[in-house]
Amino acid sequence: MSNSSNKPLRDIARQDEEFPGLLAALKPVLLGLVPDDQNYSGDSYDELFVVLAAALYLTHDPVLRKRNADRNGGNPKLVSVMLNEGPKDKDALLVGKVLDRLAPYVHPADFLDSLSRMHASTETLFREYRGALERLAADVWRITIGFEPAPKCPDALRIWAGGPNLPLLRKILVPA
């Protein structure tokens, strides 16, 4: 499924002792969204990056969270966990750390593929994130064409899209 050239790097990253520990705290609320540690592969970095970035959008932007909940009948369980103690909850900070850790291994083509598949999915698990997925796509587009993303855009996404991945994103999203 993945067309990424980062597979060897992803395999090395998975062997880092800190990374599985970071994900362990999120495992109960990620069930069904990304493969778990028993069938986890480097290819699911893209899905995990999309889901966690979407959850951070919903955590930090109350207007988007309310609109998303009204539209979908509620917000995802992951967002509820991340808001347990407010937007500065330790779980929200952990998600930001995981996003920073994942970013170097997420190929733009794989990211865009995962984003579009998740948005098109009719499964409740993904439908709950639909508003945040739309914001995610809009901000990647804005960054790619040279505009500022929305104010609540996660830093990891802003850096990922505006850094070394920018030329490839432009090539994919704005073909000459």
C-alpha positions as CSV (number, residue, x, y, z in Angstrom):
1,M,0.0,0.0,0.0
2,S,2.8,2.4,0.9
3,N,4.8,4.0,-1.9
4,S,7.2,5.6,0.6
5,S,10.9,5.4,0.3
6,N,11.2,5.7,4.1
7,K,10.5,2.0,4.9
8,P,14.0,1.2,6.1
9,L,14.1,4.3,8.3
10,R,10.6,3.4,9.7
11,D,11.9,-0.1,10.7
12,I,14.8,1.5,12.6
13,A,12.5,4.0,14.3
14,R,10.2,1.2,15.5
15,Q,13.2,-0.3,17.3
16,D,13.6,2.8,19.4
17,E,12.8,1.8,23.0
18,E,11.0,5.1,23.7
19,F,8.5,5.0,20.9
20,P,6.4,1.9,21.9
21,G,6.2,3.4,25.4
22,L,4.8,6.6,24.1
23,L,2.2,4.7,22.1
24,A,1.3,2.4,25.0
25,A,-0.5,5.2,26.8
26,L,-2.7,5.8,23.7
27,K,-3.3,2.2,22.8
28,P,-6.7,1.8,24.4
29,V,-8.2,4.8,22.5
30,L,-6.5,4.0,19.2
31,L,-8.0,0.5,18.8
32,G,-9.5,0.2,15.4
33,L,-8.0,3.4,14.1
34,V,-4.5,2.1,13.4
35,P,-3.0,-1.4,13.5
36,D,-2.1,-2.3,17.1
37,D,1.3,-3.5,18.2
38,Q,0.6,-7.1,17.2
39,N,0.2,-6.3,13.6
40,Y,1.8,-2.8,13.6
41,S,3.9,-2.0,10.5
42,G,5.8,1.0,9.4
43,D,3.1,1.7,6.8
44,S,0.7,2.7,9.6
45,Y,2.9,5.7,10.6
46,D,0.9,7.7,8.0
47,E,-2.5,6.7,9.5
48,L,-1.3,7.3,13.0
49,F,0.1,10.8,12.0
50,V,-3.3,11.7,10.4
51,V,-5.4,10.5,13.4
52,L,-3.2,12.1,16.0
53,A,-3.0,15.4,14.1
54,A,-6.8,15.4,13.7
55,A,-7.3,14.7,17.4
56,L,-5.0,17.6,18.3
57,Y,-7.1,19.9,16.1
58,L,-10.2,18.9,17.9
59,T,-8.5,19.2,21.3
60,H,-7.2,22.7,20.7
61,D,-10.0,24.2,18.7
62,P,-13.3,24.4,20.7
63,V,-15.3,25.8,17.7
64,L,-14.1,23.0,15.4
65,R,-14.8,20.4,18.2
66,K,-18.4,21.7,18.7
67,R,-19.1,21.8,15.0
68,N,-17.6,18.3,14.6
69,A,-19.6,16.9,17.5
70,D,-22.8,18.5,16.2
71,R,-22.2,17.0,12.7
72,N,-21.2,13.6,13.9
73,G,-23.1,13.0,17.1
74,G,-20.1,13.3,19.3
75,N,-16.3,13.5,19.3
76,P,-13.9,10.7,19.3
77,K,-12.8,8.9,22.5
78,L,-9.2,9.9,21.9
79,V,-10.2,13.6,22.0
80,S,-12.2,13.0,25.3
81,V,-9.1,11.4,26.8
82,M,-6.9,14.3,25.6
83,L,-9.4,16.9,27.1
84,N,-9.7,15.1,30.4
85,E,-7.8,17.9,32.1
86,G,-8.2,20.6,29.4
87,P,-6.3,21.4,26.2
88,K,-3.0,21.3,28.1
89,D,-3.7,17.8,29.4
90,K,-0.6,15.5,29.6
91,D,-2.2,13.2,27.0
92,A,-2.4,16.1,24.5
93,L,1.2,16.9,25.2
94,L,2.1,13.3,24.7
95,V,0.3,13.3,21.3
96,G,2.3,16.3,20.3
97,K,5.5,14.4,21.2
98,V,4.4,11.4,19.2
99,L,3.6,13.6,16.2
100,D,7.1,15.1,16.4
101,R,8.5,11.6,16.5
102,L,6.5,10.3,13.6
103,A,6.9,13.3,11.3
104,P,10.3,12.4,9.7
105,Y,8.9,9.0,8.6
106,V,5.7,10.2,7.0
107,H,5.9,10.4,3.2
108,P,3.7,13.1,1.7
109,A,2.1,10.8,-0.9
110,D,1.3,8.2,1.8
111,F,-0.1,10.9,4.1
112,L,-2.4,12.3,1.5
113,D,-3.6,8.8,0.6
114,S,-4.3,8.0,4.2
115,L,-6.1,11.3,4.7
116,S,-8.3,10.8,1.7
117,R,-9.1,7.2,2.6
118,M,-10.0,8.1,6.2
119,H,-12.2,11.0,5.1
120,A,-14.0,8.8,2.6
121,S,-14.6,6.0,5.1
122,T,-18.1,5.4,6.3
123,E,-16.9,3.7,9.5
124,T,-17.9,5.5,12.6
125,L,-14.4,5.5,13.9
126,F,-13.3,7.7,11.0
127,R,-16.5,9.6,10.6
128,E,-16.0,11.0,14.1
129,Y,-12.9,12.8,12.8
130,R,-14.4,14.2,9.6
131,G,-14.4,17.9,10.6
132,A,-10.8,17.7,11.8
133,L,-9.7,15.7,8.7
134,E,-11.2,18.5,6.5
135,R,-9.2,21.1,8.5
136,L,-6.1,19.0,8.2
137,A,-6.5,18.9,4.4
138,A,-7.2,22.6,4.2
139,D,-4.1,23.5,6.3
140,V,-1.8,21.2,4.3
141,W,-3.2,22.9,1.1
142,R,-2.7,26.4,2.6
143,I,0.9,25.6,3.6
144,T,1.7,24.1,0.2
145,I,0.5,27.2,-1.7
146,G,2.3,29.6,0.7
147,F,-0.4,30.7,3.1
148,E,-0.5,30.4,6.9
149,P,-2.5,27.5,8.3
150,A,-5.3,27.9,10.7
151,P,-4.3,29.2,14.2
152,K,-4.8,25.8,15.9
153,C,-2.7,23.8,13.4
154,P,-0.5,21.4,15.4
155,D,3.2,22.5,15.3
156,A,4.3,19.1,14.1
157,L,2.0,19.3,11.0
158,R,3.1,22.9,10.3
159,I,6.8,21.9,10.4
160,W,6.2,18.7,8.5
161,A,4.3,20.3,5.6
162,G,6.4,23.5,5.5
163,G,9.8,21.9,5.8
164,P,11.6,19.4,3.6
165,N,8.3,17.9,2.4
166,L,7.1,21.2,0.9
167,P,8.6,20.7,-2.6
168,L,7.1,17.2,-2.8
169,L,3.7,18.4,-1.6
170,R,3.8,21.2,-4.2
171,K,4.6,18.6,-6.9
172,I,1.7,16.4,-5.8
173,L,-0.9,19.1,-5.0
174,V,0.0,21.8,-7.5
175,P,1.3,20.0,-10.6
176,A,2.8,22.3,-13.2
